[in-house]
Amino acid sequence: MQLSENTILITGATSGIGNAFALEFLKNNNTVIICGRREDRINTLKNEYPNIITKVCDIANAKQREDLVRWAIENYPNLNILINNAGVQYAADLHKPIDLEKLTNEVDTNFIAPIQLATLFTAHLKDKKNAAIINISSGLAFVPLAFMPVYCATKAAIHSFTMSLRYQLKDTGIKVFEIAPPAVDTELGHDRREDKSQSHGGLPISDFITEAMQAIKDDLLEAPIATAKGLRAKGEEMFPILNK
Ligand SMILES: NC(=O)c1ccc[n+]([C@@H]2O[C@H](COP(=O)([O-])OP(=O)(O)OC[C@H]3O[C@@H](n4cnc5c(N)ncnc54)[C@H](OP(=O)(O)O)[C@@H]3O)[C@@H](O)[C@H]2O)c1
């Protein structure tokens, strides 16, 4: 893939991986459109990077997703890359009735939204040069960490969906990527930490983004990054090790 002169919509770019993709693609002379729910973060990014195009949007909300697509196609008809990145991660104790609000939000954000966004954009992307849909899954798509059961299930599901999407679109010009990050040092799951600013460890974001950008450049359509490669290769064999 050519990594410059694209028009790219990235969901969930107010922090972490989405934010790192946005800044990297901006540096590489692309038009970058980002969305997220936190208006203060969006405004700070807009002040710092005046070229970035921003939209406050909750992709867990179907109407806001549909409005986002309509707005993006109308205002940025050259849009040729969608990065389905936004995600949330909750722990769940399955001895107790699950928190339905969290369950719905996690499934809507991590699974339903990327599917609806991808399919709302396919007709538009078919005519574009260097077109791509890039889904961000996880190493945990291949083997679950049992304390976050729904998160892992949504990532396994997005892995499966991405394979089918790639297959169905194989005769179009749209490349369908899956980037599966390992644990990366971002804000993901920070609401579980006592000190919200505390790192959960994981790969530094700069290392992640270097490898992920190279994978996209090299057309590695399924790209587990760093230690996620081992999870992809060994799959459920890793379950007892990961969960001990
Ligand atoms: N970090 C890891 O260890 C890791 C590992 C594997 C996979 N991943 C995946 O990487 C992706 C990015 O996560 P991250 O690690 O960068 O976490 P993060 O720092 O928490 O970023 C998540 C992003 O998603 C956005 N978001 C969440 N819900 C949204 C919604 N309903 N509507 C719009 N935006 C929403 C957040 O923005 P707002 O809060 O402003 O809405 C934020 O910009 C996720 O899909 C995650 O599952 C991460």
The ligand as an SDF file (V2000), in Angstrom:
LIG
                    3D

 48 52  0  0  0  0  0  0  0  0999 V2000
   -3.6120   -1.4980   23.8440 N   0  0  0  0  0  0  0  0  0  0  0  0
   -3.6310   -2.8100   23.7070 C   0  0  0  0  0  0  0  0  0  0  0  0
   -2.9770   -3.5450   24.4710 O   0  0  0  0  0  0  0  0  0  0  0  0
   -4.4070   -3.4330   22.5700 C   0  0  0  0  0  0  0  0  0  0  0  0
   -4.1290   -4.7640   22.2520 C   0  0  0  0  0  0  0  0  0  0  0  0
   -4.8520   -5.3580   21.2160 C   0  0  0  0  0  0  0  0  0  0  0  0
   -5.8040   -4.6340   20.5360 C   0  0  0  0  0  0  0  0  0  0  0  0
   -6.0500   -3.3250   20.8660 N   0  0  0  0  0  0  0  0  0  0  0  0
   -7.1050   -2.6230   20.1180 C   0  0  0  0  0  0  0  0  0  0  0  0
   -6.6190   -1.4080   19.6240 O   0  0  0  0  0  0  0  0  0  0  0  0
   -7.7060   -0.4890   19.4550 C   0  0  0  0  0  0  0  0  0  0  0  0
   -7.3300    0.8390   20.0860 C   0  0  0  0  0  0  0  0  0  0  0  0
   -7.1890    0.6720   21.4810 O   0  0  0  0  0  0  0  0  0  0  0  0
   -6.0840    1.4260   22.3390 P   0  0  0  0  0  0  0  0  0  0  0  0
   -5.2240    0.4110   22.9670 O   0  0  0  0  0  0  0  0  0  0  0  0
   -5.4670    2.5040   21.5470 O   0  0  0  0  0  0  0  0  0  0  0  0
   -6.9990    2.0010   23.5250 O   0  0  0  0  0  0  0  0  0  0  0  0
   -7.3540    3.4950   23.9750 P   0  0  0  0  0  0  0  0  0  0  0  0
   -6.1210    4.2880   24.2120 O   0  0  0  0  0  0  0  0  0  0  0  0
   -8.3140    3.3190   25.1030 O   0  0  0  0  0  0  0  0  0  0  0  0
   -8.0990    4.0810   22.6960 O   0  0  0  0  0  0  0  0  0  0  0  0
   -9.3820    3.6800   22.3430 C   0  0  0  0  0  0  0  0  0  0  0  0
   -9.9610    4.7090   21.3900 C   0  0  0  0  0  0  0  0  0  0  0  0
  -11.2770    4.2770   21.0210 O   0  0  0  0  0  0  0  0  0  0  0  0
  -12.1570    5.3790   21.1660 C   0  0  0  0  0  0  0  0  0  0  0  0
  -13.5080    4.9060   21.4240 N   0  0  0  0  0  0  0  0  0  0  0  0
  -13.9120    4.0140   22.3590 C   0  0  0  0  0  0  0  0  0  0  0  0
  -15.2470    3.8790   22.2950 N   0  0  0  0  0  0  0  0  0  0  0  0
  -15.6790    4.6830   21.2990 C   0  0  0  0  0  0  0  0  0  0  0  0
  -16.9440    4.9830   20.7620 C   0  0  0  0  0  0  0  0  0  0  0  0
  -18.0620    4.4110   21.2270 N   0  0  0  0  0  0  0  0  0  0  0  0
  -17.0350    5.8730   19.7490 N   0  0  0  0  0  0  0  0  0  0  0  0
  -15.9150    6.4620   19.2530 C   0  0  0  0  0  0  0  0  0  0  0  0
  -14.6890    6.2160   19.7160 N   0  0  0  0  0  0  0  0  0  0  0  0
  -14.5690    5.3350   20.7370 C   0  0  0  0  0  0  0  0  0  0  0  0
  -11.5800    6.2000   22.3140 C   0  0  0  0  0  0  0  0  0  0  0  0
  -11.9710    7.5460   22.1690 O   0  0  0  0  0  0  0  0  0  0  0  0
  -13.0760    8.2860   23.0810 P   0  0  0  0  0  0  0  0  0  0  0  0
  -12.9450    7.7460   24.4710 O   0  0  0  0  0  0  0  0  0  0  0  0
  -12.7080    9.7320   22.9400 O   0  0  0  0  0  0  0  0  0  0  0  0
  -14.3810    7.9650   22.4430 O   0  0  0  0  0  0  0  0  0  0  0  0
  -10.0830    6.0860   22.0230 C   0  0  0  0  0  0  0  0  0  0  0  0
   -9.6970    7.0630   21.0920 O   0  0  0  0  0  0  0  0  0  0  0  0
   -8.9110   -1.1580   20.1030 C   0  0  0  0  0  0  0  0  0  0  0  0
   -9.7210   -1.7480   19.1080 O   0  0  0  0  0  0  0  0  0  0  0  0
   -8.2910   -2.2310   20.9700 C   0  0  0  0  0  0  0  0  0  0  0  0
   -9.1450   -3.3120   21.1990 O   0  0  0  0  0  0  0  0  0  0  0  0
   -5.3640   -2.7220   21.8530 C   0  0  0  0  0  0  0  0  0  0  0  0
  1  2  1  0
  2  3  2  0
  2  4  1  0
  4  5  1  0
  4 48  2  0
  5  6  2  0
  6  7  1  0
  7  8  2  0
  8  9  1  0
  8 48  1  0
  9 10  1  0
  9 46  1  0
 10 11  1  0
 11 12  1  0
 11 44  1  0
 12 13  1  0
 13 14  1  0
 14 15  2  0
 14 16  1  0
 14 17  1  0
 17 18  1  0
 18 19  2  0
 18 20  1  0
 18 21  1  0
 21 22  1  0
 22 23  1  0
 23 24  1  0
 23 42  1  0
 24 25  1  0
 25 26  1  0
 25 36  1  0
 26 27  1  0
 26 35  1  0
 27 28  2  0
 28 29  1  0
 29 30  1  0
 29 35  2  0
 30 31  1  0
 30 32  2  0
 32 33  1  0
 33 34  2  0
 34 35  1  0
 36 37  1  0
 36 42  1  0
 37 38  1  0
 38 39  2  0
 38 40  1  0
 38 41  1  0
 42 43  1  0
 44 45  1  0
 44 46  1  0
 46 47  1  0
M  CHG  2   8   1  16  -1
M  END
$$$$
